[in-house]
């Protein structure tokens, strides 16, 4: 990977056996750890930073800001505040980051509140090896044993949940958490605590916080680009950022959504470029699958085949705006009429958390038959997912007070789409606006029924009354009900073109590229599975075989793994 945080806690010489110091930009040698960072943006305000003195050292990785009234560089600020208040210092940082501090014999690694970065670790006789590249971390381990439950989560849900990975000796930093040389744990920054509505105006607060979040990120270096759709989220950035140079939209040049995005760019004085996907839109190359980190699906890296045409230095995007601000994981109320489901305004009064989350993560009922063919414990994939979700709801029950926040919490903890962020951040100076601490705080203080598109649109109009001059093509009306009626009519009435995605049809391209023959020769039972599931099987098989030189896993091994499976001796 182009950028990396890597280190060894209680290092007994392991670092130099696993990595070349010259391949990193900065190395901290301490009494309790050796930690290194590689990032071309190291030292830019708001980006990765480092600090050391005679007491110890600090590395802040990613996009991170000190409090607005502080001019001290972020790593120095974090170090001094850790000296003063301990782990509470991490709650004073803002952004999408990991932070390492060694001070007076203590060494700790912590995530941002929403764990927008995954950091992995494994224990060895020479110390706890950790880093953002799990394949390098795994190179320190021997006798790797596949975590069957983690692998089943990946295949049947599209995510490996919580701290688990597909290897029993490889763990991920906890959500809103930290680890040291000999323990891991959680902090208390991501806890639902609704504000008093008489003192907290949801629209006004969101508008002010959006404005500040984008302003914090308005001085990054080089040519400024944004991945812009015709929807709601990313247009907030191009409307508020004073210096966006170019907007990129993925899709066919004549698609209505691309045309709307082009109009939005023109409205705010930015250039527009269409990223036209070709036959490589379904990208099964190992260098793209690498960004799945063995815990998510690479299908979310939509733009991977277009990097050569994107010449921006800094790239913004609207990832997780829908999650933190518009209730992406919240169950919407629907009514069934003659076998058709019509969305209604408001929330489902009696949601099933496992059913809601499975639909958002990547469950497909076509996989249900796999469990009875392989295991006695569960009859279907959905039964397995019920068990996974129940376990997580119990574990995190002290962070929410209602079923809606419980669903949002588990969804955010295990967000499927973060490979999009991982790939962008590795190839550009990537700005993750939705991870701003003030926006996350708004999410935690706002009740679920107010975390919706209407609230966000009202906030955006406060910032710019003309922001919706060009409406999303699949939401042409101001009325929710009218939009739903038009969607239904277009879907059901012959001769009227339904709303569509600007992206290629995945199933058609899969067949056109003959990927069954290329990826799964000799596995006819896998050919029968849905395309999304087949790509997932290829992702994890490819990733695990690349992560372990001795691994020779087959697609059948990952679809129906033995209860205990060693990948080397």
C-alpha positions, 0 to 999 in steps of 0.5 A: 500500500502507498500509505501505512501505519505499522509498529510493534508494541513491546518490540523485541527486534520484530520491527526490523525483521518485518519492515524496512525503515527506509520505506517509511517517512518517520520512525519512532523508536521508544522504550515500549514500541517501534512505530512507523508511518508512510504518508506523502501528506505527512505534516500538512495541516489536518493530515498525518502528523508526528511529535517526539521529545524526551518523554516519548512520541506521538503519531496521528494517522489520517485526517485529524484536527486539534480543537478549533481554538488550538494552533498546536500541531495535532500530534503535539497537541494529542501528546500533551493532552494525553500527558494531562488527561490520559485517554480522554485526550483522544476525544478532543481530536476531530476527524478520521484517524488512528493515534499512537502515543508512547509516554512514560512507559505506556504505549497505546493505539486508539481509533477515532470514535466511529472506527473509520480506519481499521487497525489490525494486530497479532501477538507474537513472542517478540511483541504485539505487531499492529498496522493498517495493512493486515497482510503485513501484520499477518506476516508476523504470525505462524500457524495461522488458523482460519476463524470459521465464524469470521469467514462465514460472516464474510460470505453470508453478510459481506462483512466480518463484524466487530473485532473479528477477522477471518483469522483467529490470531488477527484482531481488529481494533475495537469500535471506539476503542484502543489497544496496548501491548497486552489488552484492548478495550473501548472508550465512551465517545460513541454513545447515543444521548439525545439532546433536549429539543428545546435547546438543540434545534436539529436543523440549525445545529446540522447546518452550522456543523456542516458549514464548519466541517467543510470549512475545516477541510478547505485548505488542503493542498493541490487540485481539489476534486469531489466525487459528485453524484446527482443525489443529496450528499456530495452536493453539500461539499461542492456547494460549501467548499470555496475552491473545488476545481473539478467534480467527477461522476461515475456513469454513462455521459448521457445518463440523467444522474450524470447530467444532473451532476454536471449541472451542479458542478456548473452551478458552483463554477467547477469543471466536470468530468465523467468517469465512464466505466468500461468492462473493468467496472467489476474489478477482480484484480488483487490490487483492488481486492487488497482494499477489502482488508479481508473484512469487507467487499471490494465491490464498494470501490466503484471508481477503481478503474478510473484512477488514471483519469482522476488528476486531483490531488485532494479528493472529497466525497459524501460517504457516510453522509447518509449513515450519520445524517439521513438514517441509512440503517434505520428501518423505514415504514412500508405498506404492502398492497397486492404484493407490492411494498410502498415506502411510507414516511416514518420508521417501522414501528416494530423492526427486526434488527437482524432483518434490517441489517442483513438487507443493508450488509449483503445477505442473499436468501439464495445462500440459505441452502449452504448452511444445512449442507455444511453445518448442523447448528443453523438451518439457513444463513438468516438464522446464522445472521440472527445469532451474530446480530443478537450477540452484538446487540447484547455486547453494546447494549449500554450505548443505546436506549431504543431499537432504532439506535441499536440498529444504527450502532451495529450498522455503523460499527460494521459499515460495509462501504469503507473499502471505498474510503480505504482505496481513495485515501491510499491514492489521494489526499482524501477528505472524509467530511462525514467523519467530522466529530461535530457531525457524529455528535449531531448524530448521537444527540438527534433522535432517530425520527429526526435523522432523515433526508428532510432534516438534512435538506432543510439544513442544506437549504439554510446554507444555500437556498438554491442548493436543490436547483437541480433535483436528483433525477429519481426524486423529481418532486418535493413531495415524498409521496409523489416521488414514491408514486412515480417510482412505482409507475415507472417500474410497473407500467410498460413503455415508461422507462424506470429510474436507473443507476448510472453504473453498469449492470453488474450481472450483465457485465459479469456474464459478458466478462465470462467470470464464472469460467475465469474465477470458478472453473470446476465449481459449477455449484458456485456458478448458481449463486448470485453475482454479488456472492460470487464476487465476495467468494472470489474476494476473500479467496484471493485475499487470504491466499495473498495474505498467507504464502502457504495458503491454497484455499479454494472457493469451496473452502471459503463457502463451506469451511471446515470447523477448524482449518489451518492454512500452514504448518 
